Amino acid sequence: MSTEPQSRPAGLPHAVFLQRVADEPATSPEVRLGQGAFLTLRFVDLLAPDREPPTPDVFRYQWAATERYCAELDGEGTEASHLSCIVRAAGEAHRTNDIHLVGPALFAYAMYLEQESHFEEAEDALQTMINIGAGRLPASDAISVWMRLGRVRRKLTDFDRANTAYAEAGRLAAAVGDHRSVLLSRIGHCNVVHYRGNLAEAETAWRAVLADTRGTAFRDVEAQAEHGLGNILERRGQAYEGAPHLWRAYGLYEEDETQQLRTLNDLGLLLLAIGDVAGAEQALMEVVRREQLADNLTNAKIELMNCASFRRDRVSFERWRERALDQIDAAPPNIRADYHLKTGIGLARFGNYSRAEQELRRALDIATAHGLHEFVFKIERIRGGLQECGAPEEIESTPSESVIGATEALREVSASLAALSS
């Protein structure tokens, strides 16, 4: 761990958890859980090395008060359980003078918050772990928390600070000879460059990481490099070259089904983009058959809906639209925006321009409200040419044999997908 704790942000520490009051009724479980998180992390702050240690009586009082509040949250679900675990771990860490005890509980809570798309709160929990553990956590824990902090900051589009976190993880990993984590920190940097939109630099960075992982024992890291390179090539208009990289990533993720299915989803998107609708549907149907995670499952259903409208199959389009709609209210903003965007495109393909315009407006409202700038640009461009959605796409006039036959590698991907779904 870096020997110095991070400077504390100005204002009330952990106030981000109190922001829930602005979004929910004061008596709602979300608000009470936010208040519980605020109290819990203020209690954890007592363990920080840069503050005067509390007297035993003060510590016991705050411990009892925080534990009592968290006990009142019992039955409020997973978050309440995380808070209770943190309070118990912090109490034991103080009693035994072993800061290692609180790290896993804080890290697990941060991961939960990230999964729930509470990214600012996740950042706060991770920063708390860094501040209290400065110079005292095992190197492996320190590397993990800096890596996760980089990921959360990237999701917040705080790219400069995300790079700082990834660089710190890499520095710590290099200091202890952890070559795998050094490579993972570089992958973090690749993702930052990718999401910043510098596609040429991202491709160069992905290729460099891939070259350094091939022939090593780090198959999972090689998989991430193949996955990242495949996606960046698709975004750069080189989908035919990108598809084999995605398929290799699928094979390398042999012990991680979650990542395998995310890769298949990306491969389905790529294949649809080049007009191989059959291949896209094979990849996406495999995701629907095996996936348990809600966001990736919903994404696959949305794309199968898109495939159906691409083929002008109205019955399949409506079936997949209804199946995707079942989970859309609980989906994150980017997936909700994508659902309404693809629904609008599909309705326009079937000539229902009035309803298509309504769906695109809903997509635009969601994207604008949540700062999804790439979606905003895409939606506005499509709204400007909505009538063109009803015309056959240029790619649809290309025989599927010539699309699939463009490269030997792409033929192999298509054959492998057919075998996978048989």
N, C-alpha and C positions, 0 to 999 in steps of 0.2 A: 504494500500500500504506500502511496505517496506519503512522505513523512509529515507533511503539513496538511491540516484540515482545510477544506475549501472555505473561502470567506462566506459568511452568512448573508443572505439577501437582505436588503433593507426592508423595514416593516416588520409586522408580526410574523414570527416563524410559523410555518405550516398553515398560514391563513388560506392557502389555496383550497383546503378541505372545507372551509366555511363558505366558499362560493356557492355550494349547493343550495344555500338558503335562497339565493336569487332565482333558482330554477325550479324549486319545489315548495309546496306548502310547509310551513314551519314544523308541523307535527308529522311529516312523512318519514318513513323509515330511512330514505336517502339522506335527509337532513340530519337525523339523529346519528346515523352512521358516520356522516362527515364530522359531526361534533365529537363523536367517539374517537375518530382517527386523529383529530386535532389534539385532544387530551392525551391520547396514547403516545404520539410522537413528542409532545412537550415533556412527557414523563421520560421517554428514552433520552431526550437531550441532557438529562441529569448525568448521563454516563460520559458525556463528551470530555475529552482531555483538556480542552481550552477554557474550562470554566471551573470555578471554585467548587470542590466536592460538597454536596449537601450534608448537613448533619444527619445522623441516623434517624432522629425523630422526624425531620422534614421529609426524608426519603420514604420512611414508612407511611407517613400521612398521605403523600402524593400517590404512593403505590396503592394504598387501600382505597382512596377516592377514585382513582382511575379504574381499578379492578371492579369496584362497585358499579360504576357507570357501564362498563363493558358487560357485566353480568346482566344488567337490565336490557341489553341488546340481544340476549340469548334468544334464538329462534328467528333472528332476522337474516339468516343465511350465511353464505360463505365468508363475506367480508367481516361479519361479527366474530366468526371463529378465528380469522387471521388476527384481529385486534386482540382478542383474549390471549392468543399464543404469544404475541409480541410483549404484552404486559408481563406474562409469566416469565418469559425468557429474560426480559430486562431486569426483573426482580432477582432472578437467579444469577444473572451476570454481575449484579452489584454485590450480592451476598458472597459469591465465590471469587470475585475480582477476576472473572474470566469473560472478557468481551466477546469471545468467539461464540458464546451461547446465543446472543441476540441477532447475529448476522443472518443465519438461515431464515429466521422468522420474518425479518425485514425484507429480505430478498424475495421470499415467497409472496409476501403481500404486494411488493412492487410488480411482480409478474402478474398477479391477479388483476391489479389496477390497469396494467397495460392491456391485458386481454379484454378488459371491459371498456377500453378506449378512454380511460381517465389518464391521459398521458402526462399532464402537468402534475397530477397527484403522484403518479408513478415516479416521476423525476424527483419530487420532494422526498419520497421514501428512500430512493437510492442515494440521494445527496445526504440524507440523515445517516445512512449506513457508512458513507465515506467520512463524514464529520466525526462520528463517534469512534470509528475504527482506525483513524489516522495513525499509521505506524504500528498498529496492534493486530491487524487481521492477517491470516495466512495469505501468502502470495496468490494462491489459487482463488481465494475468495475475492481478493482485491482486483484481480484481473477480470473476474466474472462481473463484478459490480460496475467497473468502468466500461466494460463492453456493453452491458445492458443499458447503461446510461447513454452511451453513444446511440444505441438503437432507438431509445425513447426520444432523445433530442432530434434524431432524424425524422421521426414520425411527427414531431412538432414543427418540422421544417426549420429548426434552429441549427442550420448546417455547420456554421463555424464552430459552435460549441460541441456539436456531435463529433466533428473531426478531432477536436481537442481531447475528448473522452477516448476515442479510438486510439489516438496516438499515445495517451497515457497507458492504456491497456497494453499496447505493443511494447512500450518502454519497460513496463514491469515484467512482461513475459520474456523479453530479451535478457533482462537482468538475471533471471533464474533459469535460462536455457529452455524455455517452453516454446519450441518452434511452432507447434500447432497453433498456439494462441497468437503468436506473431503473425502467422498467415491469416488468422481470423480477423485480426485488427486491420490488416490490409483489405480484406473483403469488406469490412465496415466502411473503409475509405472509398472503395469502389462504389458501394451503394450510395454514399453521399454524393459523389460525382454524378452518378446515374440520375438520381432524383433532382439534382440541380439542373439537369438538362444538358450537361456537357457530354454529349454522346460519344464524340470522337475520343476524348480523354478517357471516358469510362471504358470504351472498348480496349484501348491500349492497356489500361490498368487491369482489366479482367484477364486479358491474354497473358500479362506478366505473371499474375497469381497462378493461372492455370499451368503455365510452363514450370513454375516452381513447386507445384503440387504433384505433377505427374511423376510416377515412379516412387512416390513416398508411401508411407503407411497410412496417410491421412485421407482415406477415401471419402469421408464425409466433407472435408474441406474441398477436395477436388470436385465433388458433386456440386457444391455451392458455386464454385468458379465456372463449371460448365453451364449451370443454370443461369447465372448472371450473364455470361457471354451470349448464351442463346437468346435471352430476352433483349439484350442491347442490340444484337444484330437484327432482330425483328423490328425494333424501333427505328433502326437506321435504314430500313427498306431492304434488308438482306435476309428475308425470311427463309429462303431456300437453304442458305448456309446455316441459319440459326437452328432449324429443326433438329439436325443430328446432334447438336450440342445438348438440346433439351432431352433428347432420348437417352444420351449417355448419362446425363444427370439422373434421370429416372432409375437407371440400372445401378448407379453408384450409391444412391440413397437406399441401399438394400435393407437396412435395418431401421429406416425411418419412414413409415408409411405416410405420415402427415406430409412430409416434404415430397414424397413420391407423388401424392395426389395433387399437391399444388403445382408440381411440374407438369403433370398431365393436363391440368386446367390451362396452364400457359401454352402448352403444345396445342391444345384444342383451339385456343384463340389464334395462334399463328397459322394453323392449317386452314381455318375459316378465312383468314385474311388473304390467303393465296388461292382460295376457291376450292380447296379439297374438303368439301362439306362432309363427305362420308368419313374421311379420316378424323375430322374434328368431332363428329358425333360419336365415333368409336372411343376417342379419348375421354370425352365429357361423360359418356354413359358409364364408363369405368369409374369415374369420380363419383357419380351419383350412386352407383352400386356399393361402393366401399366406404365413402366418406362419412365421418361422424361429426366433424367440426362444422358449425352452422355457416360460417362465412364462406368457406370454400364450396360447401354444398349448394348454397344459394347462388354463388357465382356460376357454378356449373349449370344450374337450372336456367339462369338468365341467358347463358350462352347457347344452350339447347333451344331455348325460345328464339334466339336470334338466328340459329341455323335453320329452324323451321320457316321463319319468315323469308330467309334468303332463298329457300327452295319453293317459296310461295305455297306452303302447306298450312292452310288456315286452321285446320283441326288440330294439328300438332302444336302450332303456335299458341292457340288458346289453352291447350292442356298444360304446356310448360309455363305459360304465363300464370295460370291459377296455382300451379305447384310452387312457383317462386314467390307468389304473393303471400302464401301462407307464412313465410318467415320474414317478410320484408320490413314489418314494423319494428322488429328487434334488431335489424341489421344496422351496421355503421353507416354514416352519411354517404361515403363513396359508393357503397353497394346500392343504397336506395336511389341515389342519383343515376347510377348505371341502369337499374331496373326500369326507371321511368324513361330514360333515354332510349333503351333498346325496345321498350314497348312502343314508344312514339315512332321509332323507325319502322317497326313491324307494321303498325297500323297504316303508316303512309305507304308501305309496300302493297298493302291490300286496298289502297285508295281511300281510306277513311282519314282525310286530312284534318278535319275538325277535331276529332278525338286525338289524333297524333299531335296537333298543336297544343292541346291541353296537357298531354303527358310531357311534352318537351318543356312547357312552362313550369310544371312541377319539378322536373329534373333541374332546371335552371335555378329555381328558388332554393332548392336544397344545396346545390353547388355553391351558389352565391353566399348563402347563410353560413356555410362552413369553410369558406375560403378555398374551395377546390378549383383553383384557377384553370388547370388544364381541362377540366370538365366544362367550365364556363365557356372557354374558347371553342371547344368541340361542339357544344350544344348550340351556341349562337351561329356557328358556321352551318350546321345542319338545318337549323330553322330558316336560314337564308336561302336554302335550296331544297326545301321540303318536297316540292313537286318531283324532284329528280329521284327521290327514294322509290317512287312507284315505277320508274323505268328499270329495265334489266341492267344490272351492274356489268361493267365491261368484262370483268373476270368471268362472269357467268357464261359469256359467249365462247369461252375457251374450253375445249373438250377436256374432261377430267383426265384422260390419258396423257395429254400433253403437260398438264400441271404436275401430275405425279411422276411423269417420266423425265422431268427437267434435270434431275441429278440422280445418280446411282444411290447416293446416301439417302435421299428422300424416299426413293423406292423401298429401301430397307426399313426405314421408319414406318412407312405405311404397312408393309408386310408384318412387321413386329406388332403394330397396333391391332391388325386383324387377328393375329394369333392370340394376343392378350385377351381380346374380347370374345374369342370363340369358345 
